[in-house]
Amino acid sequence: MLEPPKDGAAKVERKGSGVFLVRFAGRAAHAGLEPERGASALAEMARFALCLEGLADSQKETTITPSQARGGRGRGSGVRRADGRRARLDP
């Protein structure tokens, strides 16, 4: 959703924006028996989201907002797949 104008006037200019779908693949393994065999897609997606936030630059008025994530299927195994469904980029 694009933001409204701050003062109620007509918005005649806006930063560019984009919405991206980013998918991560891991390796499922039993969390209690063989955790060393797993690679968590959800943990990697979390690291990626933190990295994206670090790319924002207030002096250039660039914002990056990871806003929706999903991963895992239940208890007892590593997360094999994860999706970052919305990352808004305003360059």
C-alpha positions in Angstrom: 0.0 0.0 0.0 1.4 3.4 -1.0 1.3 6.1 1.6 -1.0 9.1 1.5 0.3 12.6 1.5 1.4 14.0 4.8 -0.6 17.2 4.7 -3.8 16.1 2.9 -2.8 17.7 -0.4 -2.8 15.9 -3.7 0.3 13.6 -4.1 2.0 14.5 -7.3 5.3 12.7 -6.8 6.3 9.4 -5.2 9.4 7.3 -4.8 9.6 4.2 -7.0 8.5 1.0 -5.4 8.6 -2.7 -6.0 7.2 -5.9 -4.3 9.3 -9.0 -4.5 8.8 -12.7 -3.7 12.0 -14.4 -2.4 12.1 -18.1 -1.8 14.6 -20.0 0.3 15.4 -23.7 0.3 16.9 -25.6 3.2 17.4 -29.2 4.1 14.9 -30.9 6.4 16.3 -33.0 9.3 14.9 -34.2 12.6 15.5 -31.4 15.1 16.0 -33.8 18.0 17.9 -36.7 16.4 20.0 -35.1 13.6 20.0 -31.3 13.8 23.4 -31.1 12.2 22.0 -32.6 9.0 19.5 -29.8 8.6 19.8 -26.3 7.0 16.9 -24.0 8.0 15.4 -22.0 5.2 13.6 -19.9 7.8 16.8 -19.0 9.6 18.4 -18.0 6.3 15.3 -15.9 5.4 15.6 -14.1 8.8 19.3 -13.3 8.1 18.3 -12.0 4.6 15.6 -9.8 6.1 18.1 -8.2 8.5 20.5 -7.7 5.7 17.8 -5.9 3.6 17.0 -3.5 6.5 20.7 -2.6 6.5 20.5 -1.4 2.9 18.1 1.4 3.7 19.7 4.8 3.5 17.8 7.8 5.1 20.1 10.3 3.4 19.1 9.0 0.0 15.5 8.4 1.3 15.7 4.7 0.4 13.6 2.4 2.5 13.3 -1.4 2.4 10.6 -3.0 4.4 10.4 -6.8 4.7 6.7 -7.3 5.6 5.5 -10.8 5.3 7.2 -14.2 5.8 6.2 -17.9 6.1 8.1 -21.0 6.7 7.9 -24.5 8.3 5.4 -27.2 8.5 5.3 -28.2 12.1 7.3 -29.4 15.1 10.2 -31.7 15.1 12.0 -31.0 11.8 14.1 -28.2 10.3 12.4 -25.8 7.9 12.9 -27.0 4.4 11.1 -24.1 2.6 10.4 -20.5 3.4 9.0 -17.6 1.5 9.5 -13.9 2.0 6.3 -12.7 0.2 6.5 -9.0 0.4 9.6 -6.8 0.6 8.8 -3.3 -0.3 11.7 -1.4 -1.9 11.4 2.4 -2.3 14.5 3.7 -4.0 
